[in-house]
Amino acid sequence: MLLPFRQEDWPGEEVLRDGGGMADDSAAEVLPSGGSPFSDGYVGDPAVRDEWDNRYSERRQLWSGQPNGALVAEVSGLAPGRVLDVGCGEGADAIWLARAGWDVTALEVSGVALARAAAHARDAGVAVRWVHAGLTEAALPAASFDLVSAQYPALLRTPGSAAEHALLGAVAPGGVLLLVHHAGMDRRHAGQDDAFDPADYVWPSMVAALLGDDWRIEVDEERPRVAPEGGAGAHHTDDVVLRARRLR
């Protein structure tokens, strides 16, 4: 069942809850694969929202529908808690995390993607908080997530490294920050791919450079990618993985 956000919820948030196994027909009607019930609550840059809405609207399904392999590998040994999935797309990671017992908040700029994600979560019978916002505009509670995950080009760079600081600020003491990116893309030049300029996005190395004594880097490496079959990005073969723990 899709419930509108309450006053105490964050801007742009809607919550999908398991209705005890009973389907909510009204929710199904407002969550078509190409439509979006999230448009009115968006908080962020409209141009960024529109760009990603257009990308998702070009295909009925953009991603594979399977959780990212690096996420599964790095998170499987962690005790479930509260998690923020930044740039959740069509919801595969968020749904996997919810099934594993995590309390999931999933953030995405595209309302088209969120509509699909919410429908998939409803079909899976899991509860996820959906936040239709940019990370720096979302006003998420500080230092409150046991895991913050950003998989692949999920976060645009901002003046003063505001995006990087927002990522770090969301992690609770003792919590983990997990960033995964396609290896080598930061060494490409603008113009090689008209639809993607690597310089526009936050890379793990940019975040690692901001970590102080209150963080411990647990993983910082390039390794072969465990890639799900199908979906955009399936041709990438290697990952850059940064996992850091906030000590206090």
C-alpha positions in Angstrom: 0.0 0.0 0.0 1.4 3.4 -0.9 0.9 6.0 1.8 1.5 9.7 1.4 4.2 11.2 3.6 3.1 12.6 6.9 4.2 15.9 8.4 6.9 14.2 10.4 8.3 12.5 7.3 10.9 14.0 5.1 10.2 16.1 2.0 9.4 14.1 -1.1 8.9 10.9 0.8 6.3 8.2 0.2 6.2 4.9 2.1 5.4 1.5 0.6 4.2 -0.9 3.3 3.3 -4.5 3.2 -0.5 -4.6 3.6 -0.5 -8.0 5.3 -0.4 -9.8 2.0 -3.5 -8.1 0.6 -3.0 -6.3 -2.7 -3.9 -2.6 -2.9 -5.6 -2.2 -6.3 -5.6 1.6 -6.1 -1.8 1.6 -5.6 -1.4 -0.6 -8.6 -3.4 1.8 -10.7 -1.1 4.7 -9.9 2.2 2.9 -10.4 2.4 2.1 -14.1 5.9 1.3 -15.5 6.2 4.6 -17.2 4.2 6.9 -15.0 5.1 8.6 -11.7 3.0 9.3 -8.6 6.0 11.1 -7.1 6.2 14.2 -9.3 4.4 16.7 -7.0 6.7 16.0 -4.0 10.1 16.3 -5.7 12.7 18.3 -3.9 15.8 19.2 -6.0 16.9 20.5 -9.4 14.0 20.0 -11.9 16.5 19.7 -14.8 18.2 16.7 -13.2 14.8 15.1 -12.5 13.7 15.7 -16.1 16.9 14.3 -17.6 16.6 11.0 -15.6 12.9 10.8 -16.2 13.6 10.9 -19.9 16.3 8.3 -19.7 14.0 5.9 -17.9 11.0 6.6 -20.1 13.0 5.5 -23.2 13.0 1.9 -22.0 10.4 -0.1 -20.1 13.2 -1.5 -17.9 16.6 0.2 -17.8 18.5 -2.1 -15.3 18.7 -5.8 -14.8 16.3 -6.1 -11.9 19.0 -7.8 -9.8 21.0 -6.4 -6.9 24.4 -5.1 -7.6 27.1 -7.8 -6.9 29.4 -5.5 -5.0 26.5 -4.5 -2.7 25.7 -8.1 -2.0 29.3 -9.0 -1.3 30.0 -6.1 1.0 26.8 -6.0 2.9 26.0 -9.7 3.4 28.2 -9.9 6.6 26.7 -6.8 8.2 24.0 -6.8 10.8 20.8 -5.2 9.4 19.9 -1.7 10.5 18.8 1.5 8.8 20.1 1.9 5.3 20.0 4.8 2.8 20.1 3.7 -0.9 21.3 6.7 -2.9 20.2 6.7 -6.5 18.0 3.6 -6.1 16.8 3.5 -9.7 14.2 0.8 -10.3 14.7 -0.6 -6.7 16.6 -3.8 -7.0 19.1 -3.0 -4.3 16.5 -1.5 -2.0 14.3 -4.6 -2.3 17.2 -7.0 -1.7 18.2 -5.0 1.4 14.6 -5.0 2.7 14.3 -8.8 2.2 17.6 -9.1 4.2 16.0 -7.4 7.1 17.2 -3.8 6.6 15.0 -0.7 7.3 15.3 0.9 3.9 15.1 4.5 2.8 15.6 4.8 -1.0 16.4 8.1 -2.6 16.1 8.9 -6.3 15.7 11.9 -8.6 13.6 10.2 -11.2 9.9 9.8 -10.4 9.6 7.4 -13.3 12.2 5.1 -11.7 10.6 5.4 -8.3 7.2 4.4 -9.7 8.7 1.2 -11.0 10.7 0.6 -7.8 7.5 1.0 -5.7 5.6 -1.4 -7.9 8.4 -4.0 -7.7 8.6 -3.6 -3.9 4.8 -4.0 -3.6 5.0 -7.2 -5.7 7.8 -8.4 -3.4 5.8 -7.6 -0.3 8.5 -5.5 1.3 8.4 -2.0 3.0 10.6 0.8 1.7 10.6 4.5 2.3 10.8 6.3 -1.1 12.3 9.8 -1.2 11.9 11.7 -4.4 14.8 14.2 -4.0 18.4 15.1 -4.7 20.6 14.1 -1.8 21.7 17.6 -0.8 18.1 18.8 -0.8 16.5 15.8 0.9 17.0 17.1 4.5 17.5 13.5 5.7 18.2 13.1 9.5 21.9 13.5 10.1 24.1 10.6 11.3 21.2 8.2 11.4 21.9 5.4 8.9 23.9 2.3 9.7 24.7 1.9 6.0 24.8 4.5 3.2 25.1 2.9 -0.3 25.7 4.7 -3.6 26.1 2.3 -6.5 27.7 3.6 -9.7 27.1 7.1 -11.2 24.5 8.0 -8.6 25.5 11.4 -7.4 26.3 14.6 -9.3 29.1 16.8 -8.1 28.1 20.0 -6.3 30.0 23.2 -5.4 32.0 22.9 -2.2 31.7 19.1 -2.2 28.2 19.4 -0.7 27.2 16.0 -2.1 30.2 14.2 -0.6 29.6 15.9 2.7 25.9 14.9 2.6 26.9 11.3 2.1 29.3 11.3 5.0 26.9 13.2 7.2 24.2 10.6 6.8 26.3 7.8 8.3 25.7 7.0 12.0 28.7 6.4 14.3 29.7 2.8 13.8 28.0 2.8 10.4 29.3 2.0 7.0 29.6 4.1 3.8 29.7 2.0 0.6 30.5 3.6 -2.8 30.9 1.5 -6.0 31.8 2.9 -9.4 32.8 1.6 -12.8 36.6 1.4 -13.0 38.3 3.5 -15.6 35.3 5.9 -16.3 37.0 8.7 -14.4 39.9 8.5 -16.8 37.6 9.0 -19.9 37.3 12.4 -21.5 34.1 14.3 -22.0 32.8 13.7 -25.5 33.6 10.0 -25.6 30.0 9.4 -24.6 27.6 12.2 -25.4 25.2 11.0 -22.7 27.7 10.8 -19.9 30.5 13.1 -18.7 32.5 11.4 -15.9 33.6 14.9 -14.6 30.0 15.5 -13.6 29.8 12.7 -11.0 31.2 12.0 -7.5 33.9 9.3 -7.5 35.0 7.2 -4.5 38.4 8.9 -4.5 36.8 12.3 -4.0 35.0 10.9 -0.9 38.0 9.1 0.4 40.0 12.3 0.3 37.6 13.9 2.8 37.8 11.1 5.4 39.4 12.2 8.6 40.5 10.4 11.8 36.9 9.6 12.7 36.7 7.2 9.7 38.5 3.9 9.0 38.8 2.7 5.4 38.0 -1.1 5.2 38.0 -1.6 1.5 39.5 0.6 -1.2 40.3 -1.4 -4.3 39.6 -2.1 -8.0 38.3 -5.6 -8.7 36.4 -7.6 -11.3 32.7 -6.8 -11.3 30.1 -9.4 -10.4 27.6 -8.2 -13.0 23.9 -9.2 -13.2 22.8 -10.2 -16.7 21.2 -7.6 -18.9 20.4 -4.0 -18.3 22.4 -0.8 -19.0 26.0 -1.0 -17.8 26.3 -4.8 -18.2 29.3 -4.2 -20.4 31.5 -2.8 -17.6 33.9 -5.4 -16.3 35.6 -3.9 -13.2 34.5 -2.0 -10.1 36.1 0.6 -7.8 34.9 -0.2 -4.3 35.2 2.0 -1.3 33.9 0.9 2.1 34.6 3.1 5.1 33.3 2.9 8.7 32.5 5.9 10.8 34.2 5.5 14.2 32.5 8.3 16.1 
